[in-house]
Amino acid sequence: MIFPPKRIVLKDGREVTLRTAEESDAGELCRYLRTVSTETDFLIRGVDDCDVPEEEERGFIRRMRESGNDLMITAFAGERIVANCEIGFHERKKTCHRAGIGIAVISGYWDCGLGTALMQELIAAARDRGISQVELAFIEGNDRARHLYEKLGFAITGEIPDAIRLPDGTMRKEVFMRLCL
């Protein structure tokens, strides 16, 4: 699915453009993934998971753009990717009322409204699709993300103890949330 370009102004006055990544953005998306994964342990993808060849990332972007059930919105500050989010719509009859989302923002763009803006776009896409339940997960201790999700109306539905092993060996819960639309 394609998200058409949309310029937004953040709380601190910086401007970013939201749009679906193009295949020509594959190298920059690889750079962004390496950067964001080194800034926090609260992503499912770790640093070791980010050595994706550019050609593989190009194929991923192509599949996302052609998909009728997946939408990726990427935030660009000039040519630099500073955030990315996705929503995946379930296809099966028993679960087609649900969608799953994920988001990551580089640290230089935390606390300026970008995460909120991206989440609002995902929620709007879900509403437009007629989805009645949006779901996500976060890693225990990610208070910034939890605050964002709760501010938008998400509620905790469950958790899996010791689901995430951090690089230092510490075990964390994976916490699940949903938003009823």
C-alpha positions as CSV (number, residue, x, y, z in Angstrom):
1,M,0.0,0.0,0.0
2,I,1.1,3.5,-0.7
3,F,0.9,6.5,1.7
4,P,1.1,9.7,-0.3
5,P,3.6,12.3,0.8
6,K,2.5,14.5,3.7
7,R,4.5,17.3,5.3
8,I,4.1,17.9,9.0
9,V,5.6,20.4,11.5
10,L,6.8,18.9,14.8
11,K,6.4,20.6,18.2
12,D,9.9,21.9,18.0
13,G,9.3,23.5,14.5
14,R,11.2,20.9,12.5
15,E,9.5,19.7,9.3
16,V,9.4,16.1,8.2
17,T,7.7,14.4,5.2
18,L,5.7,11.2,5.8
19,R,5.5,8.8,2.8
20,T,5.9,5.2,1.8
21,A,9.6,4.4,1.1
22,E,10.6,3.8,-2.5
23,E,13.1,1.2,-3.7
24,S,15.6,4.0,-4.1
25,D,15.4,4.6,-0.3
26,A,16.7,1.1,0.5
27,G,20.3,2.2,1.4
28,E,19.0,5.0,3.6
29,L,16.5,2.6,5.2
30,C,19.4,0.2,6.0
31,R,21.3,3.1,7.6
32,Y,18.3,4.1,9.6
33,L,17.7,0.5,10.9
34,R,21.4,0.3,12.0
35,T,21.1,3.6,13.8
36,V,17.8,3.1,15.5
37,S,18.8,-0.4,16.7
38,T,21.9,1.0,18.4
39,E,20.0,3.7,20.3
40,T,17.7,1.5,22.4
41,D,17.2,-2.1,23.5
42,F,13.5,-1.6,23.3
43,L,13.2,-2.8,19.7
44,I,12.5,-6.4,18.7
45,R,15.2,-6.1,16.1
46,G,18.7,-5.9,17.6
47,V,21.9,-4.5,16.1
48,D,22.9,-8.0,14.9
49,D,19.6,-8.2,13.0
50,C,20.2,-5.0,11.0
51,D,22.9,-6.2,8.6
52,V,20.4,-6.6,5.8
53,P,21.8,-6.3,2.3
54,E,20.5,-3.3,0.4
55,E,19.0,-5.5,-2.3
56,E,17.0,-7.5,0.3
57,E,15.7,-4.2,1.7
58,R,14.8,-3.1,-1.8
59,G,12.7,-6.3,-2.2
60,F,11.0,-5.7,1.2
61,I,10.1,-2.1,0.1
62,R,8.7,-3.4,-3.2
63,R,6.6,-6.0,-1.4
64,M,5.2,-3.4,1.1
65,R,4.3,-1.0,-1.7
66,E,2.6,-3.8,-3.7
67,S,0.8,-5.3,-0.7
68,G,-2.9,-4.8,-0.2
69,N,-2.6,-5.7,3.5
70,D,0.5,-3.8,4.7
71,L,1.3,-0.1,4.9
72,M,4.7,1.3,5.8
73,I,5.0,5.0,6.5
74,T,8.5,6.5,6.7
75,A,9.4,9.9,8.1
76,F,12.1,11.9,6.2
77,A,13.9,14.9,7.4
78,G,15.3,16.0,4.1
79,E,16.8,12.8,2.6
80,R,17.4,11.2,6.0
81,I,15.0,8.7,7.5
82,V,14.2,9.5,11.1
83,A,11.3,7.2,11.8
84,N,9.3,4.3,10.4
85,C,6.1,2.6,11.2
86,E,4.0,-0.2,9.8
87,I,0.5,-1.6,10.0
88,G,-0.4,-5.1,8.9
89,F,-4.0,-6.0,8.2
90,H,-5.1,-9.6,8.9
91,E,-6.5,-11.4,5.9
92,R,-8.3,-14.4,7.3
93,K,-12.1,-14.2,7.9
94,K,-11.8,-14.9,11.6
95,T,-9.2,-12.2,12.2
96,C,-9.8,-9.6,9.5
97,H,-11.2,-7.2,12.1
98,R,-7.6,-6.9,13.5
99,A,-4.4,-5.1,12.6
100,G,-0.9,-5.1,14.1
101,I,1.4,-2.1,14.3
102,G,5.0,-1.3,15.0
103,I,7.0,1.9,15.2
104,A,10.6,3.1,15.7
105,V,11.9,6.7,15.9
106,I,15.6,7.7,16.1
107,S,16.5,9.4,19.4
108,G,17.0,12.8,17.9
109,Y,13.3,12.9,17.2
110,W,12.0,11.6,20.5
111,D,9.5,13.9,22.4
112,C,8.7,16.2,19.5
113,G,5.3,14.7,18.4
114,L,6.6,12.5,15.6
115,G,5.6,9.2,17.2
116,T,2.2,10.6,17.9
117,A,1.7,11.8,14.4
118,L,2.8,8.4,12.9
119,M,0.6,6.5,15.3
120,Q,-2.4,8.7,14.4
121,E,-1.8,8.0,10.7
122,L,-1.8,4.2,11.4
123,I,-4.9,4.4,13.4
124,A,-6.6,6.5,10.7
125,A,-5.6,3.9,8.1
126,A,-7.1,1.2,10.3
127,R,-10.4,3.1,10.7
128,D,-10.5,3.7,6.9
129,R,-10.2,0.0,6.4
130,G,-13.0,-0.8,8.9
131,I,-10.7,-2.4,11.4
132,S,-12.2,-2.7,14.9
133,Q,-9.0,-3.6,16.9
134,V,-5.4,-2.4,16.5
135,E,-2.7,-4.4,18.4
136,L,0.9,-3.8,19.4
137,A,3.6,-5.0,21.7
138,F,6.3,-3.3,23.6
139,I,9.2,-4.4,25.8
140,E,8.9,-4.0,29.6
141,G,10.7,-0.8,30.7
142,N,9.9,1.2,27.5
143,D,8.0,3.8,29.5
144,R,8.2,6.4,26.6
145,A,6.4,4.0,24.3
146,R,3.9,2.9,26.9
147,H,3.0,6.5,27.6
148,L,2.4,7.2,23.9
149,Y,0.2,4.2,23.4
150,E,-1.9,4.9,26.6
151,K,-2.3,8.5,25.5
152,L,-3.8,7.3,22.3
153,G,-6.2,4.9,24.1
154,F,-4.4,1.6,24.0
155,A,-4.8,-0.7,27.0
156,I,-2.7,-3.6,28.2
157,T,-4.2,-7.0,27.4
158,G,-1.4,-9.4,28.5
159,E,2.3,-10.1,28.8
160,I,4.8,-12.9,28.3
161,P,7.4,-13.1,31.0
162,D,11.0,-13.4,30.0
163,A,10.1,-13.1,26.3
164,I,13.0,-10.7,25.4
165,R,16.6,-11.3,26.2
166,L,18.6,-8.1,26.1
167,P,22.3,-8.0,25.0
168,D,23.5,-8.1,28.7
169,G,21.4,-11.2,29.3
170,T,18.6,-9.4,31.2
171,M,15.2,-10.9,30.6
172,R,12.2,-8.6,30.0
173,K,8.4,-9.1,29.5
174,E,6.8,-8.5,26.2
175,V,3.6,-6.5,26.9
176,F,0.6,-6.6,24.6
177,M,-1.8,-3.7,24.0
178,R,-4.9,-3.1,21.9
179,L,-7.0,-0.2,20.9
180,C,-10.7,-0.8,20.1
181,L,-11.9,1.5,17.3
